[in-house]
Amino acid sequence: MQVDSGSPVSPESVAPKRKLEAEAALHANGKVGEDGTTTEGPSPPKKARIEETPAPQPVVVDEFETEAKREVAASAGLTGAAETAGSRLELRHQVRHQVAVPPGYNYIPISQHVPPAKPAREYKFTLDPFQQVSVYAIQRNESVLVSAHTSAGKTVVAEYAIAQALQNKQRVIYTSPIKALSNQKYREMEAEFGDVGLMTGDVTRNPTASCLVMTTEILRSMLYRGSEIMREVAWVIFDEIHYMRDKERGVVWEETIILLPHSVRYVFLSATIPNAMQFCEWICKSHEQPCHVVYTDFRPTPLQHYLFPSGGEGIYLVVNEKGEFREDNFSKAMGTLQDRMGEDPADSKSGKGRKGKSKKGGDKKGFSGPSDISKIIRMIMLKNYNPVIVFAFSKRECEALALTLSKFEFNSADEQVMVEKIFNNAIASLSPDDRGLPQIANLLPLLKRGIGIHHGGLLPILKEVIEILFQEGLIKVLFATETFSIGLNMPAKTVVFTAARKFDGSQFRDLSSGEYIQMSGRAGRRGLDDRGVVIMMCDEKLEPAAAKNMIKGEADRLDSAFHLGYNMVLNLMKIEVISPEYMLERCFLQFQSSAGVPLLEDELKKEEELKASITIPDEELVADYYEYRQQLDQMRADFRDVITHPSYSLPFLTSGRLVKVKYKDLDFGWGVIINFQKRLPPKNRPMPKAEELPPHEQYIVDVLLNCAQGSAVPKDRNNVTATPGGVVPCAAGQKGEPLVMPVLLSTLDGISALRIHIPKDLRPLSARETVWKTVLEVHKRLPDGIAMLDPIQDMDIKDDKFKALVKKIQTMEQKMFSSPLHKDPRLPQLYSSYAHKREMQDRIRGLKKRIQATHDVLQMEELKARKRVLRRLGFTTADDIVDMKGRVACEISTGDELLLTELIFNGVFNPLTPEQCAGLLSCFVFTEKSEQQTKLKEELAAPLRVMQEIARRIAKVSKESKLPINEEDYVSSFKVELMDAVVQWCRGASFSDICKLTDQFEGSLIRVFRRLQELIRQMSQAAKVIGNTELQEKFDKASEMLERPNSVIFCSSLYL
């Protein structure tokens, strides 16, 4: 039975495609078959259990997968396919439900759940299947992870958890990754539930409310401080939980989840993640409670994906609503691009791998430039497919593209009046000076035309105005960076990507499928659009596989980004009931590492059984012979390394000499030396200095070899590997092609004493074939083999170690020849079998090491090293008791806690004024790239030198404690570019004045100032801990000077 997504969902109506209820038939990892029978598992247990091993595998006792279908009207889309008009399309989507259950838990299947007579919240619409199942889990007081696309309706689940907590007079916490999202959620929830508070660090409102909205960092801080509020919390909602994979901040989510008490239940809201069940198993093990995962790939508004080849006149539908990839249209789009690229022969960077992009994300040649975006926007407007979000991958590109549309007017006269009114009301609280900032003055004309910009460099108040205007339909085209796709629920009808590639801070690369899914998910407004449209502007050729993977690929996995920090270590050492080791053992990183143990153990068992089944006659004799051969092979390799060393071999690499060429499994046999030369640097690439190359790679030898048909001589002969890639020897019994190939000295397997005549010009095939016939003739005449150069007599190698090696080879050959097996006809078979058995033994040894490494706690060595640092610097005692320095460091989480604590205890802040303190502290919160040259006055340069000296001492102690750290990188990570700007601001300079002192975007400046305010508050608290009232007052004064009322830096959010 199939479920229509519009029908009410009860346990009976959520019928899976294969089978609805699997709980009675599942045991261990048993699966339910098409016919309802169980495979891979014995009879069902009475209770589901998780094995208490380093790699727990909770039993999935309640699992179903259902395929829902719905019919939608066919859409001609942007390409105007008229033949589809009036027809109907059947779209399908999956809904999956699983649950991880701890040992001994009396689990009742979801199908037997009886909803309460009076639910905490009732809806005027019918819930989608995934929403209904999630609500059932909450009604049973069981945690749930909801993994679904943007705009699918995950918020419904969070709202139900809040309503239920309020109904039961319990406290609930809603966390989000960013302050802007917290502000927005607070506004929505206060309107909905009333009893709602907000805590973001910047703002605290109604902190005693039953429902608290906060950032994850605030929740972590409350847990470390043992806040009384936490005792009353029944539910915690983690919005955007996939943020946990963020390299810098993701660890905060793991810390928080581990620190929360077992009594708390969770709602995790996430974009689609393929390993959602693994995350639920971790929650189940960590908190000894069941955790459901409800996954759906349901999109309320189906998407059509188009390609726009740069310079072209039209767009091509490449993935339709059903998710079908249109190979024909993709080929047409790439063909158009190829034709366009072919028109510009001077463009040496055209085609695959082109690097014509600037670091800002634009295109130096303007190949995919303003005219293209104008064409697309004009087409979208003509077909009424606005509003549109245009994703660009740099702030400057956003602004440049927006300005190219400044001649268009997308808003009516009435709408322009409305925009101006909203805009002026929003900035009314700012000072006249701030209202005259260039960013504010320049943006209003664009906004009135219906064109907006949204990126991290904008003033926060402007970003919020733009968000409000966009939500009100007064912005028709919004140019935004990737951050707009995170959290804020602001969909459009159409999404445009300005490129298929982005600069990620270190390199240009294709967008990942996860990034594409996140941004393209903004297309299509539920209840307003019958289709969402996604257009990818493409200015370089894409491979079909890469395009398919990007558009139709799997979402990014939720992988742990856990890492240790001193604030975490000290806070955990301070708490009696928990320790840093406890955190390491229970983090998601360790859980993921242990997850593969059962598979490794299965593989180990199979290998051991297979090895035991191999019996070899006379195994001891075969083992001895094997060891002789192995040792002899190694000695011969050492022998070759000496005779082919440039200092000995070069005089003998004369034209016409026969040499053997062999590299790993590629045995070319005999060849003829044509020439040799010292290696030159390859074109357009730096090459290591000669002394940095191994001696055998400093020369290239041109050898005539009999190669397989189709082999090609490399174009850049100086950029060779050991043997050129794609070149293989001619197979026995086949006609090859004699080619002159450049090879390295390391591939010469033997140098003969014989030379043959070769013609001067070997370019004609006939000349090369003549030489090769001579080589074959030599073979016939010398059936006992071609004589080699004697290394001692002919090559005059006098090295005593080499002479000893020659004697060892002779001794080992005698041992091998005297073995009873040497002339035994069974030898090849016996040797092969024993070699196979030894390979298996090596694999078994490797598997045991991997299993042992997986059982070991990750980052334990780093933890020991960090503890050594803390002891040596006096933050903890020899018994790992947190000392006064350590307690001070616990108060600091916004900057480098070790260095800041050392600055306090070394009295660096004592002679400084409040504004100088603020200037010095700016080094700890400014992380943006800057190209400005900074020359500081002595009032700031002096304390900076002291700070850098203390930083060097910390780096030295860290290095001596076995922590990998680069002293110069560590010292230079504290950036000085904003020191003067901060001091001038504290002394009364206007924001427009300090903007002239730096090359940063206004929004980036404000972000730094707000983080600085947070750090100064923490420093004040740190001074309080040691009882230094004078220093505390100084930091309070600095905070007061920084936070001017009604300034653009600290103006309150429009959502509040």
DOVEXDREN-864641 format. One record per residue (C-alpha): z, y, x; residue in three letters. Coordinates in steps of 0.5 Angstrom, whole numbers, plus 500, padded with zeros to 3 digits. Each point is the difference from the previous one (the first is absolute). Last residue first. Layout:
<sites>
ZYXALA
...
</sites>
This chain:
<sites>
538584528LEU
493498500TYR
498507503LEU
504498506SER
505505503SER
498505505CYS
502498507PHE
494502504ILE
497505496VAL
506504500SER
504502494ASN
507499503PRO
500500508ARG
502493502GLU
499500508LEU
505506501MET
505496495GLU
499493504SER
501504507ALA
507503497LYS
502493498ASP
498497507PHE
504506503LYS
506498495GLU
500493502GLN
500502508LEU
506504499GLU
503495496THR
500495505ASN
504494496GLY
496494503ILE
497498494VAL
499507497LYS
495501506ALA
496494497ALA
501503493GLN
497507503SER
494496504MET
499496493GLN
499507497ARG
495502506ILE
496494499LEU
499501493GLU
498507501GLN
495498506LEU
497495495ARG
499506495ARG
497504506PHE
495495502VAL
497498493ARG
499508500ILE
496500506LEU
496494498SER
499504493GLY
498506504GLU
495497504PHE
502500508GLN
496504505ASP
507504502THR
502507501LEU
496503494LYS
503496495CYS
507503502ILE
498507498ASP
497497493SER
507497499PHE
503507501SER
505501506ALA
507501499GLY
504497506ARG
500493497CYS
492500500TRP
500503507GLN
504494503VAL
496495496VAL
493503502ALA
503500507ASP
502492500MET
494498496LEU
495498506GLU
506496504VAL
499493499LYS
505495501PHE
495494501SER
499502507SER
507498503VAL
498493497TYR
493500503ASP
503502506GLU
505494501GLU
496495497ASN
504495496ILE
501492500PRO
507499499LEU
503495506LYS
507504500SER
497503507GLU
494503496LYS
505503494SER
505503506VAL
494503503LYS
497503493ALA
507503498ILE
500503507ARG
493503499ARG
503503493ALA
506503503ILE
495504505GLU
495502494GLN
506503496MET
502504506VAL
493502501ARG
500502493LEU
506504500PRO
497504506ALA
493501497ALA
503503493LEU
504506503GLU
495500506GLU
494502495LYS
495494498LEU
493500502LYS
496495495THR
493498501GLN
497498493GLN
497493499GLU
505497495SER
500494497LYS
506499495GLU
507497502THR
504506499PHE
507497498VAL
504500506PHE
497506504CYS
502504494SER
507499502LEU
500505506LEU
497505496GLY
506499495ALA
505500505CYS
497507503GLN
500503493GLU
508498499PRO
501503507THR
501496506LEU
506499505PRO
503494497ASN
493496498PHE
500497507VAL
507498500GLY
499493503ASN
503496494PHE
495504495ILE
494499504LEU
502493501GLU
500499493THR
493503499LEU
497495505LEU
503494497LEU
499502493GLU
492501501ASP
499504494GLY
501500492THR
505494500SER
506504503ILE
507498497GLU
501493503CYS
499504507ALA
506503499VAL
504494499ARG
496497506GLY
503506505LYS
507499497MET
500492502ASP
497494496VAL
503494502ILE
495495504ASP
506497504ASP
498504506ALA
500506496THR
495504496THR
496507501PHE
502500507GLY
493501503LEU
501493503ARG
503497494ARG
494502496LEU
495499505VAL
502492500ARG
500500493LYS
493502500ARG
499494505ALA
503495495LYS
496503494LEU
494499504GLU
501493502GLU
502498492MET
493503498GLN
498494497LEU
506495498VAL
498493503ASP
498495495HIS
492502501THR
501500507ALA
502493500GLN
495498495ILE
495503505ARG
502496506LYS
500494496LYS
493501498LEU
498502507GLY
503493503ARG
497496494ILE
493504502ARG
501498508ASP
501493498GLN
494499495MET
496503506GLU
503494505ARG
498495494LYS
493503501HIS
500499507ALA
503493500TYR
494498495SER
495503504SER
502497506TYR
500493497LEU
493501497GLN
497503507PRO
504494504LEU
498494496ARG
495498505PRO
506500505ASP
497502507LYS
506505501HIS
505497496LEU
503496505PRO
501506504SER
498501507SER
494505498PHE
506504497MET
504500506LYS
495501505GLN
497506496GLU
507503500MET
501499508THR
493504501GLN
502505495ILE
506501504LYS
497500507LYS
495506497VAL
506504497LEU
503500507ALA
494502503LYS
500506495PHE
507502502LYS
498500507ASP
495505499ASP
494499505LYS
494500495ILE
494500504ASP
495499494MET
496495504ASP
505496504GLN
506501495ILE
497501493PRO
495495501ASP
494502496LEU
498495495MET
495495500ALA
496498494ILE
501493497GLY
499493502ASP
493500496PRO
498506505LEU
492500499ARG
500499492LYS
505506500HIS
496504505VAL
494499495GLU
504503494LEU
502506504VAL
493501502THR
498500493LYS
505505498TRP
496505505VAL
493499497THR
504501493GLU
502507503ARG
493502502ALA
497497494SER
505504495LEU
497507504PRO
506504502ARG
502496506LEU
496505505ASP
502498507LYS
498493500PRO
506495502ILE
500495506HIS
506495500ILE
507500503ARG
505494501LEU
507500503ALA
502501493SER
506504497ILE
504497494GLY
503502494ASP
498507500LEU
503503493THR
505504504SER
495504503LEU
498503494LEU
493499497VAL
493504499PRO
495496497MET
493498502VAL
497496495LEU
496493500PRO
499498493GLU
502493497GLY
496494498LYS
505495497GLN
502493503GLY
507503502ALA
502506496ALA
498507504CYS
506504502PRO
503505495VAL
499508500VAL
503503494GLY
505504504GLY
498501507PRO
504496505THR
507502503ALA
499507496THR
495504502VAL
500508499ASN
496501507ASN
494497497ARG
499505494ASP
494497496LYS
503493500PRO
494494501VAL
499497494ALA
501492498SER
495498495GLY
498493503GLN
506497504ALA
501503507CYS
497497506ASN
503504505LEU
498505505LEU
506504503VAL
501507501ASP
507501503VAL
505506498ILE
505502505TYR
507503499GLN
502495494GLU
502494506HIS
504505503PRO
505502494PRO
498507498LEU
506505501GLU
497501507GLU
493502497ALA
503505496LYS
500498493PRO
494502496MET
499506495PRO
495499495ARG
493504498ASN
496496505LYS
503494503PRO
503502507PRO
497496506LEU
501493502ARG
499499507LYS
493496501GLN
497493500PHE
493497501ASN
496494497ILE
504495501ILE
497493497VAL
504496495GLY
503493500TRP
504497494GLY
501505494PHE
507497498ASP
503504494LEU
506497498ASP
504505505LYS
495504504TYR
496496505LYS
494502504VAL
498496506LYS
497503506VAL
493499503LEU
498506505ARG
493503499GLY
503507502SER
506500504THR
507500497LEU
502497507PHE
503506503PRO
503502494LEU
504494499SER
506501505TYR
503507499SER
497500493PRO
505494498HIS
495494497THR
503495506ILE
507502498VAL
500500493ASP
496493500ARG
505497504PHE
506502495ASP
496497494ALA
499494505ARG
507500500MET
501501493GLN
495494498ASP
504495505LEU
507502497GLN
497498493GLN
496494503ARG
506497503TYR
505501494GLU
495497496TYR
499494505TYR
508499499ASP
500501493ALA
495494499VAL
504496505LEU
506501495GLU
496499494GLU
497493502ASP
497499493PRO
501507496ILE
503500493THR
499506495ILE
505499494SER
506504503ALA
495506501LYS
498500493LEU
507499498GLU
502506504GLU
494504498GLU
502499493LYS
507502501LYS
499506503LEU
495503495GLU
505498495ASP
505504504GLU
495506501LEU
499500492LEU
507500499PRO
502506505VAL
494505497GLY
505504496ALA
505501506SER
496506502SER
500503493GLN
507499499PHE
502503507GLN
495506498LEU
503500493PHE
507502504CYS
506495499ARG
501498507GLU
499506503LEU
505504495MET
505495501TYR
499501508GLU
501507499PRO
507499496SER
503499493ILE
507500497VAL
504505505GLU
495506500ILE
499504506LYS
496495504MET
495501494LEU
500507501ASN
499500507LEU
494495500VAL
497504494MET
501507504ASN
497497506TYR
494497497GLY
497493499LEU
493498497HIS
498497494PHE
493501498ALA
499494496SER
494498497ASP
498501493LEU
492498500ARG
495505499ASP
496499494ALA
494495500GLU
493502501GLY
495502494LYS
498507502ILE
502499508MET
498493501ASN
494500496LYS
498506504ALA
502497507ALA
496494498ALA
494504497PRO
500503507GLU
500508500LEU
495504503LYS
502507501GLU
501507496ASP
503497494CYS
503503494MET
504495496MET
500502492ILE
505497495VAL
500501493VAL
505498495GLY
497498493ARG
502500493ASP
504507501ASP
506503496LEU
504494499GLY
502499507ARG
497505505ARG
495496504GLY
499502508ALA
507500503ARG
500493502GLY
494502505SER
505502505MET
505494500GLN
495495500ILE
496504505TYR
506500505GLU
502493498GLY
492498502SER
501503507SER
496506501LEU
495499506ASP
503502506ARG
500507505PHE
505499505GLN
507502502SER
503504495GLY
497497494ASP
493503500PHE
496498494LYS
494496498ARG
497499493ALA
499507499ALA
500506495THR
503496495PHE
499502493VAL
505498494VAL
498501493THR
503501493LYS
507502503ALA
507497501PRO
506504502MET
506495500ASN
503503507LEU
502494504GLY
495500506ILE
493501498SER
501508502PHE
502498507THR
493498501GLU
498507501THR
497504494ALA
494504497PHE
501501493LEU
495501495VAL
501502493LYS
506504501ILE
503503493LEU
501493497GLY
507501499GLU
502494505GLN
495504505PHE
504506499LEU
507497500ILE
498497507GLU
496506502ILE
507504499VAL
504495503GLU
496500507LYS
500507500LEU
508500499ILE
500495506PRO
495505505LEU
494496502LEU
500496506GLY
501494497GLY
494500496HIS
498501493HIS
494505499ILE
497502493GLY
494503497ILE
500502492GLY
496507501ARG
507503499LYS
503495506LEU
495503505LEU
502507499PRO
507498500LEU
500497507LEU
498506504ASN
506504498ALA
505494501ILE
498498506GLN
499507503PRO
507501499LEU
501506495GLY
505497495ARG
504499506ASP
501507502ASP
501502492PRO
506495500SER
499494496LEU
503499493SER
493501497ALA
497495504ILE
499495494ALA
499505495ASN
495503504ASN
496493500PHE
501499493ILE
497506497LYS
495500505GLU
498493498VAL
500502493MET
496506501VAL
495495503GLN
500495494GLU
498506495ASP
494502505ALA
498493500SER
501496506ASN
495496505PHE
497506503GLU
496498506PHE
499505506LYS
507498504SER
497493500LEU
499500508THR
507503500LEU
503493498ALA
497496505LEU
502505505ALA
507499498GLU
501493499CYS
496499507GLU
506504503ARG
505496497LYS
497493502SER
498494497PHE
496502494ALA
501497493PHE
497504495VAL
503500493ILE
496501494VAL
502502493PRO
494500498ASN
495495498TYR
496504495ASN
493498502LYS
498507503LEU
507501503MET
499493504ILE
493502502MET
502507503ARG
506497503ILE
496494504ILE
494505502LYS
505505502SER
504495504ILE
493498504ASP
498507501SER
507502503PRO
499494506GLY
499493501SER
495501506PHE
503507502GLY
499498507LYS
508501502LYS
502496494ASP
507501497GLY
506496501GLY
504505504LYS
499495506LYS
493502500SER
495495497LYS
494498504GLY
502493502LYS
495496498ARG
502493500GLY
494497496LYS
495505499GLY
498507503SER
504502506LYS
493502504SER
498505495ASP
494502503ALA
496495496PRO
502504493ASP
495497495GLU
503493501GLY
507502498MET
497502493ARG
496493499ASP
506496502GLN
504504495LEU
495498495THR
500493502GLY
507500500MET
500502493ALA
495495498LYS
504495503SER
506501496PHE
496501494ASN
497493501ASP
507497502GLU
503502494ARG
508498501PHE
503497493GLU
507503499GLY
498500492LYS
500507499GLU
494500505ASN
500500508VAL
494503504VAL
498506495LEU
495504504TYR
500508500ILE
494504501GLY
497506504GLU
501497507GLY
503505506GLY
506495501SER
499494496PRO
504500494PHE
504493498LEU
502499493TYR
506496497HIS
502499493GLN
507500498LEU
503497494PRO
505504496THR
507497498PRO
499496507ARG
503493500PHE
501496507ASP
507498497THR
506497504TYR
507499497VAL
505498505VAL
507498498HIS
506500504CYS
506495499PRO
506502504GLN
504498506GLU
499507503HIS
496499507SER
497493498LYS
497502493CYS
498507503ILE
497496505TRP
496495495GLU
498507496CYS
497502507PHE
496494501GLN
498500493MET
497507500ALA
495497506ASN
494503498PRO
502507498ILE
497504494THR
504507500ALA
507499499SER
506501495LEU
506497502PHE
506499495VAL
506498503TYR
507497497ARG
507502504VAL
505495500SER
498497507HIS
502507503PRO
495505503LEU
500499508LEU
494496501ILE
496504495ILE
502506503THR
498498507GLU
493497498GLU
498506497TRP
502505506VAL
496495504VAL
494503497GLY
501507502ARG
496500507GLU
495494500LYS
499500492ASP
500493498ARG
506502495MET
495505496TYR
498493496HIS
507502496ILE
496506497GLU
506501495ASP
506496502PHE
505500493ILE
507498501VAL
504497495TRP
507499498ALA
503506504VAL
508501499GLU
502498507ARG
495504503MET
503507497ILE
506499505GLU
496501506SER
501495506GLY
497505505ARG
495495502TYR
498499493LEU
499507498MET
496501507SER
495495498ARG
500503493LEU
498507502ILE
495497505GLU
497496494THR
498507497THR
504501493MET
500500493VAL
507498497LEU
501498493CYS
507500497SER
501507502ALA
506502505THR
495503505PRO
498505495ASN
495504505ARG
499499507THR
494503504VAL
498500507ASP
503494502GLY
496496494THR
506499495MET
498501492LEU
504498494GLY
498497493VAL
504500493ASP
494503496GLY
496494499PHE
493502499GLU
500507502ALA
504498506GLU
496494502MET
493505500GLU
504505504ARG
503495505TYR
494496501LYS
496507502GLN
506502505ASN
500493503SER
493499501LEU
500507504ALA
506497504LYS
496494502ILE
502493501PRO
503499493SER
506497497THR
503500493TYR
507498500ILE
504497493VAL
507501498ARG
503496494GLN
502502493LYS
496493497ASN
495505497GLN
499504506LEU
499494504ALA
495497495GLN
496507499ALA
499500508ILE
498493500ALA
495502495TYR
497506503GLU
499496507ALA
496495496VAL
496505496VAL
499504507THR
495494502LYS
495502495GLY
493498503ALA
499507503SER
500498507THR
499492501HIS
505495499ALA
506496503SER
506500496VAL
506498504LEU
506497495VAL
507499501SER
504497494GLU
505503495ASN
497495495ARG
497507496GLN
497502507ILE
496493500ALA
498501493TYR
497507502VAL
496497506SER
497495495VAL
498505495GLN
497505505GLN
496495503PHE
497498493PRO
498507498ASP
505503496LEU
498502493THR
501507498PHE
505504497LYS
505498505TYR
508497499GLU
505501505ARG
507497501ALA
498494495PRO
504499494LYS
500493498ALA
499498507PRO
494496502PRO
501492501VAL
498497506HIS
497493499GLN
493502503SER
504503506ILE
503494502PRO
507500501ILE
503499507TYR
507498501ASN
501502507TYR
502494505GLY
496502506PRO
496507499PRO
494501496VAL
493503501ALA
496502494VAL
493499499GLN
495504495HIS
493501501ARG
495505495VAL
493499502GLN
494505497HIS
494499496ARG
495505498LEU
495498494GLU
494505500LEU
497502493ARG
493503499SER
498507497GLY
498503506ALA
498494506THR
493502500GLU
501507501ALA
502499507ALA
502508501GLY
502499508THR
506504498LEU
503495496GLY
496497494ALA
506497497SER
501493497ALA
505501494ALA
506496502VAL
502493498GLU
507497502ARG
502494504LYS
507497503ALA
500495505GLU
507497500THR
504497506GLU
507497499PHE
506498504GLU
507499499ASP
504496504VAL
497502507VAL
505497505VAL
502504505PRO
497498507GLN
505503505PRO
498500508ALA
506501504PRO
503495495THR
504500494GLU
495496496GLU
500504493ILE
501496494ARG
498499493ALA
505496496LYS
499494496LYS
494497504PRO
493499498PRO
497493502SER
496500506PRO
496505503GLY
493501503GLU
496499493THR
503501493THR
495499494THR
499505495GLY
492498499ASP
498506505GLU
506498505GLY
507503501VAL
502501507LYS
506497504GLY
503504505ASN
507498499ALA
500497493HIS
496503495LEU
499496493ALA
505503496ALA
499507502GLU
492500499ALA
500504494GLU
493503498LEU
495495502LYS
493501503ARG
497506497LYS
508502499PRO
502502493ALA
504506499VAL
500500493SER
506495499GLU
504504504PRO
499506496SER
494505502VAL
497505495PRO
493500500SER
496505504GLY
499496506SER
497495496ASP
503493502VAL
495494502GLN
502493497MET
</sites>
